[in-house]
Amino acid sequence: MRDDVILIAKELLGKVLVSNVDGKVTAGIIVETEAYKGPEDKASHAYGNRLTKRTKTMFEKGGTAYIYLNYGIHSLFNVVTNREGIPHAVLVRALEPLEGLDIMLQRRNMKEVNYNLTNGPGKLTQALGITTKLNGIDLCDKKSPVKIEDRGIEVPGIDAGPRIGIDYAEEYKDMPWRFRVAGSKWAGR
């Protein structure tokens, strides 16, 4: 847990998100993230220190998984990054599939591996079996069904730009807090 959510969003690129759900292991290299810097970030669920049943997980200690339902359909996976009481989080937006490809294809009802398998935050959670039932888990616990591993993967560079789908966020809508592995075909479109 550190206070620079922007830096952490960049540092997560190249790390491996691993899930072990129902005894099925899947994993992918993180290739796209977005930083959310509540309470001042108008795009954050916790803007203005808004503490609700939905956002309370964002106020937990760094290393906690914040998983919420978007549009009533998609579970979106975030990593809480700061100390308890400061609602900073990083949304994992896209992965390069690495392990358990057959399981990912089955979960996504797809026939072949292509960028659509995990190139969006709802797609990657479906592929990895991550749901809101896992909201609040400690990603640092070795027994956790979801964890982030550093396997020494180097990224060739990082592209930064504005986050997606936050036109309501006024001056925060154009903040360059979306990060992608340069040249990755797996990052979202």
C-alpha positions, 0 to 999 in steps of 0.5 A: 500500500502506497499513496501514488495510485498513478505509479502503481497503475503503471507498475501493474503492467506486466504483472500476472493476474492469477485466479484459482476458482473452482479448482481451475487455474487461469492467468494473464499478463496485465496489459491495460489499467486505469487509475482512480484517485478518490476522493478528489477524482470525479470519475471515482466511485468514492469521489468526495469520500462517498462511503456506501455499501458498494464503495466501502471496499475501496476504503480498505487497505492496499492489496484488497480486491474491489470487485463491483458489478457494472451495468448489472452484468459485468464484474470489474476487478480493481486493486485497492492501493492506499492505506485504509481510509483513502479510496484509491484503486486501479481498474485492470482493463485487459490481459494477455492470456497466459494460462488455462486458455481452454478454461477461459475459452469455455467461460467466454463461450468462444472457439479460439483465442483472440484479442476479444478473449480478455481485452476488456474489464468485463471480459477478463473477469469472465475469462478468469472466473472472477465475480463480485463474490470475491469482492474484499479478498486480500490479494496478498494472502497466499491462499487467496483465489486471486493474486497478482504475481511478479514474474519478471516480465518486462514491458517495452514501454507504456502508452498513457491516455484518458480513461474510458466512459467517464464523460461525466467526470468534468475536468477529470475526464481527460486525465491521462490515467489509462495505461497500456503496454505499448504495442500490445494487441491484447489491450482494449480498443 
